[in-house]
Amino acid sequence: MLTLKASYTVKPLEPSPTGHVYLSDFDQSVALTHAPTVYFYRPISGHFLNPIEILKNSLGKALTIFYPLAGRLQRTARGRLEVNCNSMGALFLETESEAKISDFGDFTPTSETRALIPYVDYNKPIDELPLLLVQVTNFSCGGISLGLGISHVLVDGRCATHFVSEWARIARSEEPENLPFLDRTVLKLEEDDLTPPKFDHLEFGKPPMLIGQTNNLEEQKKETTVVMLKLSKEQIQKLKKEANEFPSVYTRSKPFTRYEAVTAHMWRCSSKARLHEIEQLTSVRIGVDFHNRMVPPLPKHYFGNAVLPMRATTTSGELLSKPLGYGCSKIREAIEKVTDEYIRSSLAYMKREKDLSKFRYSHVVGSTQGAFLGNPNIVITSWISLPLRGVDFGWGKEIYMAPGAIAFDGKSFIFPGRDEDGSFDIPFRLQVEHMDAFKKYEAMTAHLWRCASKARRHEIEQLTSVRVPVDFHSRMVPPLPKHYFGNAVFPMRATTTSGELLSKPLGYGCSKIREAIEKEIYMGPGTIAFDGKSFIFPNRDEDGSFDAPFRLLVEHMDAFKKFFSENT
């Protein structure tokens, strides 16, 4: 339960430039909403410290430097937006909560977390909405949270962390270190530049829809939920190693990264959990920072959106039947498209559009307005390289920092775990009907196996198996031809006793399934050289049976098989 104690408007402490600030086309193609983040802090030991006054005063000084954040958006021609630098200020709320910080558990972004950031009614006129929202919440344990909402139109993740770090520096009575570069016209084409785009720029088109659907309204209305996934350093390295075993032109100069491996893994798991048909087109949307991809690079502390939303697309069948590295290669292909030429072509593409508002999308949970980026697609934002940690306003570094909300189905962030041990935290929103399956296919299969054995009232010595199909297109050396048309699935079998299956934890069944999937599908002689030659060796199911490949003259084979079966 939150109680509002006070509401303030914080304006620049000193007179700042007025007038209208140009917003680049990359600022025009993002959500109109605010990017929500929350910082949690331990109880403040020094009674002489007043965090509310410190934050308010330092924010006023920071807004003198980052003055566009104190202004308001307004609409112009072609659906464009610009900033009116009128110093109307930021919204600053002071609230109290009966909760303790420990009540937030693993800090999964939930409705309770979202309540730590000021609410905005986006039905109001756009020129009435503050571009910066701040909320300080005092918890019953003595700790506090700092909830922020910063307009997507004005900043990307890199700019947001730049602003927060300078604000914290000012709060500690230090001088600002890295002043923002506020002139966004460096990304503006000349008015008489009519150069057509050189690329198709499919990233600005509509993402794939579910087969058989003509719109996404039903998908947008479905209930969703959020999970906080955690990957250890060892799990991440395992995924990266697996990804780089895939032969690809992209790994010759640079191995697939942790981000590419984890993103491809999530993409595959999402498609499997959603039970896509093999022909279903699916995409993953990734933001590519182009500060240093332009020639010359953008100014070091450019303050504006400099991320191009690229899209990797394939069919669910291809994504799931091929190794993890295949998904990585599609992601790398999308990333490497972003060159100086491609960025300038993007500007030319958007310049020719009559209404730029169509490129914006909704960021509000449950909204049916704007483009839908969920099922059959996902959106993964990397915060891996951002300086998220160590934000000290004068009372110590934060306990934890995370997004305050995950806005729509298929949306996720990847960022370093709070222990700085090489792990990742990954909050992810999916439709409720898909979430359990997403978490673990092997767990679901093992659960069904256990339930079936229990329902059948097996004796404890009863052998039981689960048969799992394993696609081996890319498991062969060399792999099968890309569009091989025929059966290429091996029915593998996990076997144990019902007693073992039911008396041990669920993970035991999972381990038997994983063992079946990951072991050699089959080992046998590559050829039988001459008439009368044979090998005898144990069958792959390790059940005491033998396999015996045998070469005979064609004229003798039918009779041999008949005699063999009759006398065995």
LUMMI-82075 format. One record per atom (N, C-alpha, C, CB): x, y, z. Coordinates in steps of 0.05 Angstrom, whole numbers, plus 5000, padded with zeros to 4 digits. Each point is the difference from the previous one (the first is absolute). Glycine has a CB too. Layout:
<rs>
XYZ ...
</rs>
This chain:
<rs>
501749765000 498350245000 501850255000 496349755024 503350414956 501650254997 498350245009 502649804962 498750385052 498750265008 501650234988 498349795043 500350384943 501350244988 500450215022 498049904955 504550185050 500650195021 500250294988 502449645026 498750384950 500450264988 500549984971 501850185043 497550034942 500550014971 501250274994 496149694990 506150304994 501550244993 500450024970 502349995045 498250244946 501050054973 502850115002 495350084981 506649775008 502850095002 500950124973 501049645035 499850614966 500850154976 503050055001 495450214996 505849864981 502850075000 500550235020 500449854952 501850135064 500550205020 501050264988 501149645031 500050354945 500950244986 498650024973 504549975024 495350274966 498850044974 501449824979 498750475012 499749404972 501149824979 498950094973 500349615033 501050294946 499250084973 497049944995 504749934984 494050255001 497249954993 499949954970 498450305038 499149664953 499749944971 499349714996 503250374988 497049544987 499249734992 502549844991 495550174986 504749595025 502249824994 499149804979 501950065047 499749914932 499549814979 500449715011 501550344964 496749485028 500349725007 500449854974 497050055041 505149784959 500749854976 497849794993 504950075011 495449824965 498149804992 500149755017 500350174954 502049785059 500349775018 498550065026 504449884979 495350375028 498450075024 497049984993 503750315016 495649714959 497249994992 498949724999 500850414974 500949395025 499049724995 500049835024 501750044955 498050085069 499949855025 497450055014 505050025004 494649845019 497550045015 499850285012 500049515010 497550584993 499550265012 500149995030 497150124961 503349645050 499949975029 502750045013 496349684993 503950265033 502450055015 501449735006 498050425021 504649584978 501549765008 500249985030 502750024957 496149785056 499949985029 502349845012 495050044997 506450085022 502149865015 499750065029 503150024960 497949795057 499950045029 502749935012 495049895000 505950285019 502449965015 499249965029 502850284968 498249505045 499449955028 502550065017 496549654987 503050485036 502350075018 499449915028 501050404971 501249525043 499849925028 499350245018 503449644991 495850315033 499450225019 502350195002 497049705026 502450564975 502050215001 500950045029 498150224958 504449745048 501050015027 500250285011 502549584991 498450614993 500450275010 497450165002 504649994980 494650075045 497550155003 500150284988 499149735042 503350374954 500250274989 499450014970 503450105035 496449664953 499549994971 496950004996 504349754992 494850434991 497250014992 499949944970 498950355036 500549404957 500249924972 498150154982 501349565016 496350524994 498150154984 501250274992 496249775023 504950374996 501150274993 502549974983 498250185043 503549624963 502449964984 499249944971 502549835040 495649994956 499249934973 498750234985 499449535015 498950624999 498650224987 502050224992 495949905027 505850184991 501950214993 502049924978 499650165047 501449604955 501949914980 498649964973 502849785035 494750134965 498549984975 499750274987 497649605018 501850604997 499750274988 502650094987 496750115035 505649824977 502650074987 500449834975 501950135045 497449614957 500449824977 498350094976 501149625032 496450474974 498250094978 501050264987 496249785024 505550374990 501250234988 501849924977 499750255044 501649524959 501849894980 498549844979 503749995034 494549834976 498449834982 497350134996 502449585016 497550674976 497650165000 497749894983 502950385009 497649484969 497749894985 498149825017 502850034959 498349845061 498449835017 498050165017 503849675001 496650585001 498250175015 497850124983 503750115031 496449834943 498150124981 497649814996 503750244978 494949804999 497749854993 500149944970 497350215038 501649564954 499849934972 497750164987 501849545009 498450514966 497850114985 500149894971 499950425029 497849574958 499849884974 500450224978 496949645018 504350274960 500350174977 498949854975 504150245021 496849844956 499149874975 501049724998 499950454978 498749395005 500749724993 500149825025 502650174962 495949905058 499949845025 502650025016 496949704977 504850505017 502550035014 499650125028 502350064956 499749905060 500150125027 502450175003 497649615018 502350594999 502350165007 499750075030 500550194953 501749915059 499950075028 499850305003 502749605012 495350495003 499750285007 501450045026 495550044976 506850095023 501650045024 498950245016 504149824977 493850125038 498550205015 500549985030 496650014964 505249825045 500749975028 497649945018 503850304992 494249554998 497749945017 500749795021 497050104961 505349775036 501149845022 499249715000 499950415025 501349454995 499549715004 498149965022 504649894983 493949895016 498249925022 501649855021 496049984968 503750105057 501549875022 498049935022 504350264989 495449485017 498249915021 501549895024 496649904964 502350145059 501049885025 497849825010 503150405011 497549344993 498049815009 501149835023 498049994954 500249885060 500749815021 498749744995 500650375034 500749414975 498949734996 500249845025 501250024951 496849825055 500149825023 501849764994 495450155013 505449814962 501649774993 502950045008 496949914962 504649865038 502950015003 501349934973 499649865049 502950224948 501349944975 500249704996 502750425004 497549435017 500149714998 497549884988 503149995039 494750164963 497449904989 500149984969 497750205039 504349944949 500149994971 501649764989 499750505001 501249335018 501249754992 502350034980 495649795008 504150094969 502150014979 499750244982 500449515002 497950685006 499650264985 498849954972 503850205026 494649594971 498549964975 498250254996 500149495005 500050624971 498350244994 497049925000 503850204973 494949885048 497149945004 498550265002 501049565022 496450424983 498350245004 500950155025 496149774977 504950085043 501050125025 502550174994 498049625027 503750274956 502450154992 499350254984 502749575000 495450394982 499250224982 498850235017 499149684962 499750265061 498850205017 502150185012 496349695010 506350244989 502150165011 500950224980 501549615027 497250414950 500650204980 497450164995 503749714978 496450555019 497550164995 498449894977 502350405019 495149594985 498049924980 499650244981 497849675031 501850264943 499550214980 497549924984 504950114997 493450085000 497649974983 500750084971 496850085040 503749734943 500850064973 497750094982 503749685006 493950345005 497850114985 499950315002 497449585009 504350535008 500150295002 501550114976 500049975051 499750294943 501550124979 503049975004 496350344993 505249614986 502849935003 501650235012 499549704961 499650555034 501550235010 499550055030 499850204954 498649635059 499650025029 501649795015 495550184991 505849644995 501349785013 503050065006 496949684977 503950305048 502950045007 501749794985 498850205045 503649884948 501849824986 501749845020 500150314961 500049785064 501449865021 498249975024 504450194983 495449565027 498449945023 501849885022 496049914971 503750185053 501649915023 498249945023 504050284985 496549495029 498549935024 501949885020 495849934973 504350185051 501549905022 498049875019 503750354996 496849395011 498249855018 501649925024 497249844961 501750235063 501249925025 498649745010 501250495011 500449304993 498949745009 500149985030 501449794957 497050025054 499849975029 502649905012 495249914995 506549974988 502649905010 502150225002 498949564981 500450685009 502050225001 501350044973 500749915047 499149904935 501250034974 498350184982 502049555004 499050534973 498550164981 500449894972 500550415030 497649674953 500449954971 499850264985 498149545005 503350474973 499850234982 499049894973 503950255023 493649824971 498749914976 500150224979 497049705026 503950234950 500350204979 498449924975 504650125018 494350084969 498949964973 501150224982 495749795019 505750134961 501250204981 498949954973 504350035027 494850184960 498749984974 501749844979 497750445010 501149354979 501449854979 500850184976 497449595014 500950614981 500550174977 502650165003 495150044994 505650025031 502450175004 502649835003 497150345021 502749424990 502549865007 499849704994 500850345036 501549554959 500349715000 501349915026 500449994949 500349765055 501149905025 502750145006 497749574993 503950474987 502650125004 499750285011 501949724963 496350445026 499550275009 498850015028 499450144952 498849675053 498750005027 502149955022 495749834978 506149985018 502149955020 501950245002 499649504991 500950634987 501750245000 498750225018 501749894953 495750165043 498650205016 500049935030 497150104960 502349655046 499849915028 502850025014 496149704989 506050234997 502750015012 500850285005 501249584977 498250615005 500750285005 498350125022 501350044953 496149895049 498350095021 501149905027 496050004969 504849755033 501249895025 502650155007 497949554990 503750514990 502550145005 499450285012 502349754962 495750395027 499350265011 498949975028 498950164954 499549635052 498949955027 502249965020 495949804980 506450105011 502349955018 501750255002 500049514989 499050725001 501450255001 502650004983 498250085045 501849764934 502249994981 499250164975 501649555018 500450534966 499550144976 499149804978 503450365013 494849734969 499349824977 502549934984 495450224998 504749544992 502449904987 499749984970 501049755041 496650154950 499649954971 497550164991 502249545003 498250694986 497750164991 498849884975 502150415019 495249604980 498649884977 500450164974 496749815032 503450064945 499950134974 497150004991 504849854988 494050395012 497150024997 499150074971 499950155047 501949894935 499250074972 499449754984 502950425003 494649524994 499149764986 500050044969 497349875040 503250364951 500050054971 502449854987 497750455007 504149445008 502249844988 498849754986 503350175035 494249764972 498749784987 497750094981 501149725040 499250534951 497950114982 501150034972 497950245039 500649654942 500850044972 499350284991 499349514991 502250594990 499450264989 497350004986 504950094994 493750135007 497350024989 499949934970 499050345034 503149734952 500149954971 501349734993 500250504992 500449345028 501249744996 497749804993 503950105031 495949834944 497849824992 501149724993 497550404982 504849545028 501249744995 498249785009 504650195004 494649624979 498249785009 501549815018 497350054957 501249805059 501349795017 501349794983 496650095037 505649794972 501449804985 499249725008 503750314995 494749675027 499249745010 497049995004 504549945022 494449824981 497149975003 499050075028 500249644966 501550335054 499350075028 497549865010 502250444992 497949305007 497749845009 499550045030 501149664965 500950445049 499650055029 497850205006 504849895007 494550284973 497950195004 497349894991 503350364994 496649404995 497549884992 498749855022 501849964954 495949925041 498649855020 501449745006 495750214985 504549715040 501249755007 498149774993 502650215038 498449544961 498349774993 497649985018 504149774983 493750125006 497649945016 499649695000 497950454988 500649465031 499449715002 498549914974 499850035050 501049744941 498749894976 497049985004 504249744990 494450364990 497149995001 498650245012 500549525003 501150675008 498950245012 500350244981 500949815046 497250374954 500250244984 500750245017 496649804968 503250185058 500950215018 500849885026 496950334978 504249845040 501149915026 498250065024 504550054980 493050035015 498450105022 499649795022 497750304968 501749455024 499649795019 502549955017 496549804970 505850205016 502549955014 500650225020 501849754960 497650505032 500550235018 498349995025 501250264960 496549615038 498250005023 500649785020 496550194970 505249625022 500549775018 501550075025 500049714959 499450165062 501350055026 503049924998 495749935025 506050244987 502849955000 501149995028 500450224955 502049685048 501349995026 503050044997 496449705018 505050375003 502950054999 501549805018 499150494990 503149425000 501849835015 502850135001 497349584988 504150395034 502850095001 501849754997 498850395031 502349594945 501849774994 502850085009 497249864961 504349945048 502750055009 501849794987 498450205044 503749894943 502049824988 502750045013 497550014956 503649785054 502750025013 502150044978 498549705038 503850374971 502350044982 500649744985 501950355030 497949424984 500549744988 497949944979 502149845042 495350224963 497949944981 500450184975 496949875037 503950384967 500450184978 502349904982 498350385027 503949544986 502349904985 499349744985 503150215034 495249634978 499249754986 498450074975 499949755044 498350444958 498450084977 501950124978 496050085030 505850094979 501950124981 501749794986 500150425028 500849384987 501749794988 498349844980 502749975042 494949974966 498249854981 499550164975 497849775039 501750494964 499450174977 502450004981 497050285028 505449744982 502450024983 500949744988 501350395028 497349394978 500649754986 498749994973 500549775045 497650414950 498650014975 501850134978 495550035024 505049844954 501750124979 498650244987 502149554992 499150685010 498850254990 502150194990 496249945031 503250204947 501950204990 500450225020 498549904953 499650145066 500150225019 502049955022 495350114989 505349645016 501849935023 503049994991 496249755022 504350294953 502849984991 501750235012 498549784958 500350455044 501450245010 499450055030 500050194954 497549745054 499250065028 498049795009 500850494993 499849375029 498149805010 497350135007 503849735018 494150114982 497450105010 500350095029 497549694968 501250535039 500250125027 498149875019 501450434979 499049645047 498149905020 497250094994 503750015034 496050254958 497450104994 498749854977 501550455016 500049504963 498949864976 499149725008 502950274970 498849595046 499349735008 497549995018 504949884997 495050295023 497750005018 497450094985 503150105038 497150104944 497750094985 499049784982 501750475002 500149404984 499149784983 498749775016 503750114968 497449845055 498849795018 497250085008 504649885017 495050374991 497350095007 498150004977 502050285035 498949794941 498449994976 499049724994 502750394982 499149425020 499349724996 498049905021 504649924979 496050145046 498249915022 497250124996 503949965031 496050304961 497450134996 498449874978 502050435015 499349504962 498649884978 499049725008 502850264968 498849595047 499249745009 497750025020 504749834993 495450355026 497950035019 497450094988 503450115034 496750054945 497750104986 498849804981 501850455004 499449324993 499049784982 499650094972 497849805039 504150354951 499850104972 500049774980 502350435014 496349614964 500349824978 502750044987 495050014992 506049784994 502750024990 500350214979 500649525009 497250554977 500150214979 499750285012 498249674967 501350365059 499550265012 502450184999 496649785030 503150454958 502150205001 500250125028 499450104950 503049935060 500450125026 502450184999 497949605023 502150614993 502250194999 500850085029 498550174955 504049905048 501050125024 501050284994 501349555020 497750654994 500750284996 502250075019 495350124984 506949995006 502350075016 500850294994 501649525001 499250625020 500950284996 503050014995 496350165029 504549974949 502950014993 500950295005 499649624966 502250425053 501250265006 501850084977 499749925050 499850314937 501650084977 501750245005 496549814971 504050275054 501750225006 502649994984 498050035046 503349734956 502749974988 499949864973 501849995045 495849974944 499749874974 499850214978 497849615021 501950644987 499850224980 502850104993 495450125017 504850014960 502650114991 499550304994 501749554981 499450635036 501449955025 498049915022 503550354987 497549545035 498249925022 498550245011 503249625011 494550325001 498650215014 501750115023 495549784988 504050475020 501550115023 499749825024 499350464983 502849535034 500249805021 497650005019 504950054997 494150185010 497850015019 497550114986 503250075038 496449844937 497550074986 497649935016 502349934955 495950265049 497749955017 497449984983 502350255038 497149504954 497749954984 500149714992 499950474983 497949435004 499949724992 502049954978 495149985013 506649834991 501949914980 500149704999 502850425007 494849464992 499749714999 498149944977 500849955050 500049874933 498449924977 498749735007 502950254966 494449735034 498749745006 500149824976 497050235033 504749574968 500349804978 498449755006 504650194989 494949664990 498449765004 501249764986 495950295003 504549505012 500849744989 497649834997 504650035021 495049844955 497649854994 500649734988 497650444994 500949365014 500249744988 497449855006 505149995004 494749764988 497749845008 500549865026 498749944951 499250005063 500449855025 501249724995 496150255020 503249644957 501149744993 503050014997 495849894977 505250315009 502950034996 501350065027 499350164953 499550015062 501250095026 500349765019 498050464994 500049375007 500049785019 501449754991 495850195017 504349774956 501249764990 503050024997 495849904977 505150355023 502950044996 501350075027 499250164953 503549825049 501350065025 499750295009 503349654988 497450405037 499850275012 501550204983 499649805045 502750124943 501650194984 498550104976 504049765015 494050104975 498550104977 498550255008 499549534982 499250475041 498650245010 501950235004 496549715021 505950224990 502150215004 500850124973 501649765041 498650074939 500950114974 497950194988 502649584992 494850365013 497950194990 500250265015 497049614988 503650385038 500250245016 502550164991 497749785039 504550084958 502550144991 499650124972 502849685027 495850194956 499550114973 498550265002 499949534982 498150495036 498550255003 501750215012 495949745006 505850205013 501750205013 502150114980 499449765044 501850074940 502150094983 499050154975 502649615016 494850394980 498950184979 500450295007 496649654989 503650415037 499950285008 502850134996 496449895034 503950224943 502550154993 499250304996 502049594978 500050575018 499550294995 498150034976 504550125019 495949724960 498350024977 497149925006 504049904972 495749895045 497449915007 498550205017 501749524997 499750615022 498850195018 499050244983 503049865038 498750244944 499250234984 497749924981 504750185003 495349584988 497749904984 497450005016 503249724972 497150215054 497750005018 498850285002 501949615026 499950594977 499150285001 498650084974 503750115031 497349804946 498850064975 497349864998 504550054978 495349715032 497549854999 497850155016 502649564996 498150525029 498050145017 499450284989 501749745039 500250384948 499450274989 497849994979 504850135009 495049654977 498049974978 497249945011 503749854970 496250075056 497449935011 498350245006 502149595019 495350404975 498350235004 499150025029 498449954954 501549835061 499250005028 501849825016 495250104987 506550025029 501949855016 498749875025 503650304984 494049785023 498849905024 499449704997 498050455009 501849444967 499449724996 502349825010 497150124961 505249995042 502349845009 500049985031 502650154960 495750005054 500049985029 498349765008 500650505004 500049405020 498649775010 499250045029 502449704967 495750145043 499150035027 501949865019 495250034984 505150095040 501649885021 498449965025 504150224981 493349775017 498349985023 498849725001 499050504999 501449365024 499049735002 497049994995 503649905033 495549924949 497249964994 498950194979 499549855046 502250334944 499050194980 499749864973 502350385025 495749704960 499749904973 500550214979 496649685017 504750544992 500750214982 502949974990 496850315023 503749774952 502749984989 500749724991 501350375030 501049614958 500949744989 500449805023 502350234962 497149525033 500349795020 502549844993 495049975007 506850005013 502649884996 500249735014 502050454996 495749445014 500149755014 499649764981 498350245040 500549544971 499649754986 499250044971 498749795044 502950114937 502149805002 502950115002 497049714973 503250545037 502650135001 500950075028 499050194955 503549885048 501050095026 501750254996 499949535019 500650625002 501650245000 502049985023 496350294978 506349705017 502049975021 501850255000 499949494995 500250655027 501650235003 502549945017 496050304995 506349764996 502549945015 500850255016 501449674965 498850285062 501250205017 502749905010 495450165014 505849654973 502449865009 502350205003 498449584979 501950605002 502350185000 499450275013 501649774959 496050285050 499350265012 501150025029 495950034970 504950205039 501050045027 497650035020 504250224982 494549565023 497550005016 500650025030 497849744964 504450145044 500549965029 501650245012 500049504992 499950515034 501650205015 499050284999 503749714990 493750335009 498850275000 499750105029 497649914956 504250275052 500250095027 499350295002 503549665010 494250415003 499250285003 501050125026 495949894973 505849965041 501150105025 499549835023 499450444982 499049345015 499549825023 500749714992 496450315016 505449664965 500849734993 498849904974 500649915048 500649884941 499049894975 497449845004 504749974984 493950004995 497449865001 500349715007 498250324966 499749565046 499949715004 499649864973 498250065047 499950074937 499249874975 498850214982 499249565023 501250414951 498850174980 498849824979 503250395009 494449674982 498649844980 497950164986 500949585027 498150324950 497750134987 497649995019 501849874954 496650345046 497750015017 497649854988 501650435017 498549514957 497849864987 501049874975 496650335019 502149454973 500549874974 497450034986 503549675017 496450484961 497650114990 498249824984 502450415000 498749394985 498249854983 501049724995 498750424977 499649415013 500749724995 502549984982 495149885004 506849955005 502449964985 502250205006 497249824965 502450365053 502050215006 501949905023 496850374985 505749695012 502049935021 502350195000 498649524996 502950485026 502550145003 502149805009 497750445011 504849594981 502149845011 502150195012 499349644965 501350315061 502050175013 501549845022 497150414991 505249695017 501649855019 498649965027 504150184978 496349595034 498949955027 501250185020 499349534988 499450515034 500850205020 502649925015 495350135006 505449614993 502449915014 502550044984 497249675024 502550434951 502350064982 501849754998 499850495013 498949284984 501549744998 499849884972 499049935048 500350244932 499949904973 497349894993 504849915003 493350095016 497349904994 498350214987 500349695040 497450234949 498150184988 497349985014 502349964956 496350275047 497250005008 498450074975 501150145048 496749724948 498550034975 497050005006 503749774974 495150465033 497150015002 498749974973 500450305041 497549544958 498849934974 497049985003 504249754986 494350384996 497149985001 499049834977 499750465020 498549354987 498849824981 497049975006 504449764993 494150154988 497249935006 499949775020 498650154954 499549865064 499849815022 500049714990 497550345027 501149624951 499749724990 502749894989 495350114988 506750075008 502549914989 502349995020 498550184957 501149955066 502250055018 501249745012 498050445011 500349384998 501049755012 501649844980 496250005032 502849994944 501449844979 502650144993 495649844982 504550425019 502550144993 502149935020 497450384980 501949615046 502049955021 501549744995 497250265032 501449534960 501549754995 498349804985 502650095041 498249844935 498849784985 500649735014 500450264957 502049715051 500849745013 498549975026 504550034979 495050185036 498649985025 497149924995 502950355020 495949774959 497249934994 499849704991 499150484987 502849434997 500049734990 500449805023 501850164956 500149915062 500549835024 497549995018 504950114997 493850115006 497550025016 497949824989 501150465014 498449554959 498149834987 500749705004 499050374967 503549575030 501049735003 499449895028 503650094967 497050075054 499449925027 497049965005 504250255014 494249944976 497149995005 498949754986 499750505002 501349444974 499049764986 500749745016 500550244956 501949755055 500849765015 498349985025 504750044982 494850185031 498449995025 497149924993 502950355021 496049764958 497249944993 499749704992 499450484985 502749415003 499949724991 500649805023 501450154955 499349965069 500549845024 502149794995 495350085014 506950004973 502249824995 501249905025 500950244958 500149515041 501749905022 502650144999 497749554999 503750455024 502550165001 502149894982 498950135047 501049614947 502149884982 499350044971 501049675035 496650434959 499250024972 501750204984 495349905014 505949994964 501550184982 498050174984 503849674997 496850585001 498350184985 501850194983 496449985035 502750104942 501650184983 498350224989 503049624988 498350605005 498850214985 501650034974 498350245042 500349774936 501350024974 500050294991 498649534988 503750585006 500350284992 501350024973 500450145048 498350004933 501250024973 502350215000 495549884980 506750045008 502350184998 500750064971 501849825044 497950434949 500750084973 503049984996 496050314998 504949554980 502949974996 501050134975 499749585026 498850614962 501050144976 502950095003 495250154991 505249995031 502650135004 501849855019 497950434991 501349335017 501649845018 501949814985 496450035034 503149954940 501649834983 502550154991 496049744985 506150125008 502550124991 500649884972 501750075048 498050094931 499050274999 496950005005 503750144969 495150105036 497150015004 498649924975 500650375033 496849554970 498449944976 499750264984 497549635025 502050344948 499550234984 497850185012 501449744959 498850525037 498350195013 497049944997 503550344992 495749594984 497249954995 499449704994 499550474983 502049365032 499649714997 497049945005 504849905015 494049954966 497149955001 499649705007 499050374966 500749585060 499749735009 500149995030 502049824958 497549955054 500149975029 502850035010 496049714999 504450475020 502650035012 499750055031 501850204956 496549635056 499550015028 500549725012 496650374994 505049615026 500749745013 498349975025 504750014981 493849785021 498449955025 501849895022 495849924973 505050255045 501749925023 498249935024 503850294984 497349555034 498449905022 501550045026 497849664970 500850465050 501050025027 498749785016 500950504996 500549345019 498949775014 501049995029 499849754957 498350185061 500749955028 497849845012 502550435004 497649515022 497849865013 498050215011 503049615012 494550304990 498050185012 500750085028 496549794971 504750025044 500850065027 502050235001 499249535012 502950464971 501950224999 498750264991 503649664990 494850324990 498750244988 498350145021 500049794955 498550065061 498150135018 501250065027 496449754977 505750115031 501150055027 502150225000 499249525010 501850544966 502150214999 498750264990 503549654990 498050585014 498950264991 499550014970 502450215038 496049994954 499450044972 502550014983 495850245013 506349884998 502550044985 501249734991 500850425025 498649364989 501149744992 498949934973 500449865048 496950174948 498849944974 501150184979 495949855023 504550404983 501250194981 502849914992 497450375020 504149534999 502849924994 500049754981 501550185045 496549644958 499949774983 499250094971 498849715039 499550494959 499150104974 502450144987 495250055016 506250124999 502350154989 502149804991 499050405030 501449394986 502049804993 499449874973 500849915049 496650044946 499249884975 500450194977 496749725024 502750544980 500250204979 502950054993 495750205016 506049815004 502750104995 502049784993 499050365031 500249394973 502049794994 500149964969 499249785045 502850084946 500249934972 497449874991 505149955003 493850154976 497549884990 500549714992 498550454984 503849505004 500649734992 502949984992 495349924985 506049855021 502649954991 500149724987 502050305036 499049694941 500249744986 502150014979 495249915009 505449874978 502050014979 499050174976 501649545014 500350604974 499250174978 499549854974 502750355021 498349404977 499649854976 500449705006 501550394970 497349445015 500449715001 501349924974 496049915032 506450004968 501750014976 499549794980 503350205029 495949554979 499949784980 497949805007 504950074989 494349774992 498149785003 500849825024 498950024950 499249945068 500549835023 501150145024 500749654968 499850615031 501250155022 497850115019 503950124970 496649875056 498150105020 501450105025 496549694982 502150485034 500950085027 497849945019 503150364981 497549575043 498049975021 500850185023 499049524987 499050665022 500650185022 497450075014 504050194975 496249915050 497650065016 498250214986 502549885042 494950094961 498150194990 500250265015 496949624987 502350605000 500250275013 498450035025 500850184955 497149665049 498350025023 501249875025 496050024970 506349845026 501449885022 498149825017 503150395002 495349454983 498049835013 500849704997 496550344991 506049605002 500949734997 499749894972 498849945047 500050214935 499649914973 502650064983 495050085004 505149804972 502250044982 499050124974 502549615021 499250564967 499750074971 502249854985 498150475012 501149444963 501949844985 499750074970 499949635035 501450584956 499950064971 501549784985 499850505008 499149414968 501149774986 499750044970 498749705039 503550254946 500050034971 499849724987 502750445003 495449534977 499749764985 499550074971 498349755040 502150064942 499150044972 497050034999 503949734984 495250454998 497150064999 498449754997 501150444979 499849375004 498449764995 499749825024 501750014954 499950035067 499849845024 498650145024 504249774985 495550505013 499250155024 497249945010 502950354984 495149634997 497349945009 499849745014 498350274962 503049525027 500049745013 501350015027 500049784955 502250365047 501450025026 498250135021 504450044976 494350185018 498350135019 497749825010 501250444979 497749405001 497949825007 500949795020 497950084955 504449795039 501149795017 500850125027 501649754959 499450495041 501050135025 497650055019 503850214975 494049895014 497750065017 498649755010 499550434975 500549365008 498649755007 501549855022 498149984954 504550055047 501649845018 501250165023 501049704962 497950535044 501050175022 497950035021 503050254968 
</rs>
